[in-house]
Amino acid sequence: MAIVGTDWHFSVGTVQINFKPTKKGGIMSVIKKVAHLFYIKRTKLLKNGEAPVFLRILVDQKREDIGLGRSIDPRLWSSEKNGALGISNVAKDLNRYLDDITHRLKNLTQDLRYDGKEISALSLKKGLLGITEDELKVLQAIQEHNDRFAQLVGKEVSAATLQRYETVYRHVRDYILYKYDKPDIPMRKVDFVFLNDFAFYLMTMRNIGHNSTMKYIKNFKKIVRLAIANGHIRHDPFANFKTTIKKVDRGFLTQDELDKIINEDFKIDRLIYVRDCFVFACFTGLAYSDLKKLAPVNLMKGPDGKLWITAKRKKTDNVCNIPLLPTALHILEKYADHPYCTKKNLLLPVLSNQKLNAYLKEIAGICTINKELTTHMARHTFATTITLNNGIPIESVSKMLGHSSIKMTQIYARLLDNKVGRDMDKLNSKYTS
């Protein structure tokens, strides 16, 4: 069918699609009559004398026009053929392009029907142009998750967990900008290649270790799973992507090394403060964040009538109850009247984590300990040297560390050869007798 106007010449495509009512996701689609036509504007010729080619989409008498960015000599246009005349390369190229548009339009219509979405001239136009402003984006999905997550802080989740997801947002944002040179991309574009390249980006461009990279990927996986559940992604990009964690031999101090630090006669106050806080952590297993906020209210009498620490871990909100050993008690008594502690109502003068770690390196050098001392090493030392290797059951150690499972405690603790030797001596005595 041809339609002739004063300003343009239309050619109507033969594609017309009727759909029976279907139901998907609670949305009932209705019968739509979809057609399209190509036309040229003969009265608005380009400088080269050619007429621009347009597409008109018609759905139930409503229409949308799209400029196709192509042009042709008006004498070569045929409304009856719905394209270009002749067998020249120019005509063949344009006709192939118009056939591709027809095919894409048919697929878009079928996709909208399959998804239970509205079929309109505007929705088809947006689909052809790649305009998806109402489509869920990657950073949008993470931010929506984080906004909801923030409302649960202090109730079901910790602030530290929220902070981890906020870090994931920053890493994904920087990666998308680096790889795609865009502020955001549709969630449907997250696939195996996206995940693989994201992991490579974190380990190379951001210099993040393998295990930390895998943890960020696992956090991002939760966002992807939500997008799949809500129908924004059809195929699981994690189907063939494995998040593997490498075993790491975490450092700890032996009893001899710990004694060196305890007995060293430091002459500088800052090193004395750092040494005492570090040793206290070695004898209590407290992480830095919990050590820093330790207050008199955290001291209580235990069931044995002795002084205990009872505190809720900042990271997990799990409660840990720790009987105080003599070394830890002595340190608390030492700082009971310290000006900083009385002013802040705290038990210890704990510096920032950055300063503590910097001064611990200095302490390691003075004590000739060839290990990288960190605040977290104190927690591992408590689990390994102070407790497990002195016969404390792992269940008790797990409780004092504030872990929710024994499996978490096993990461921190390992048995030393001398403990194995002592245990075997008992067995040896039994069989000798």
C-alpha positions, 0 to 999 in steps of 0.5 A: 500500500502506498500513501502519497503526501505533499511533503513525503512519500510513504511505503507500508511494510507488510508486517502486521502482527496480531497477538492473542491475550496472554498472562505473564507476571499478573499483566494481561496483554491485549490484541495489538495490530502492529504495522510499519512503513518506510518513507522518504521526505522528498521536499527536504532533500539533503545537500547531496540531493538525496532524500532522508529515509524514515520509519513510521511505527503504527500500533492501534492507530497511534504512530511514532516516526524515527529517522534512520540516518540513511538517504537515497536518490528520490528517483530510486525509491519505490513505494510499491517495493517498500525500498530502493529500486535496482540492483546497485550496491547502494540499493542492495545495501539500503534494502538489507538495512530496511529488512534488518529493521523489519526483523528487529521490529518483529523481535521487539514486538515478540519480546514485549509480548513474552515479558507481558509488557505494553506493546505501543508505538512508543515502546517499539521506538524506544526498543529500536533506539536502545532507550531503556530509561525504565530498565534497571541499571547496575549501580541503581540496583546496588544503591537500592539494595544498600538503601534498604540494607541501611534501615536494618543496621542495628537490627539485623545487620551490622554497620560493617556489613553495610560498609562492605556493600558500599565499598562494592558500589564504589568498586563496581562504579569505577569498573564500569567507568573504566571499561565502558566509559559510562556512568552506568549500564543495564543490569541485563548486561552483567554476564560471565565476561563482566564478572571475569573482567571485574575480578581481573580489574580488582586484582590488577588495577586496584591491587586487591588480593584474590580472597578480598576480590572474591568476597567483593564478587560474592557481595555483588552476587547477592545483588545479581540474584535479586535482579534475577528474582525480579526478572531483570536478568534472564540467565544467571551470570554466576552459573559458570563463575566460581568464587574460590577462596585460597587458604591463607596461613594467618600470622600469630606470635609464639609464646617466646615472641609474645614474652619478648614484647611483654618484657621489653623496657620501652622508653617512649610512651607511645610505644608503651601504650601500643605494646600494652593495648596489643598485649591486652588484645592477645590475652582477650582476642578482641578485634581493634574495633571492639578494643577501641570502644571498650568501656567500664560498662563492659566489665562484669563478674562471671559465674566463677566470681572473677572479672570478665569482659562482656561485649557485643562485637561491632562487626557481627553484633554477636556477644562475647564473654571473656574471662580476664587473665592476670596479664590483661587484669594488670594492664587494666589496673595500670590505665584505670586512672589514665587521663585519656581513659577517665575523660573518654570513659574508656578502659584503654588509651587506644590510638587509631588503627593506622598508628597502631599498625605503624608503631607495631612495626617499630616494636617488631624491629626493637624486639627482633621479631621477623613478622609483620605485627598488626592489630589483627595478629593479636586475635590470632595469637589469642586463638592459637597460642593463648587458648587452643595450644593450652588445651582450651576447647575450640568451642570455648575459644569460638564463644570468646571470639564471638563467632557464630560457628566453629568453622569461623574459629578454625580459620584463626586457630591452628595447633602447634607441634608442642601441643601435639607433642604434649597430647601424644605424651599422654597417649604414650604414657598410657600405652607404656604403663 
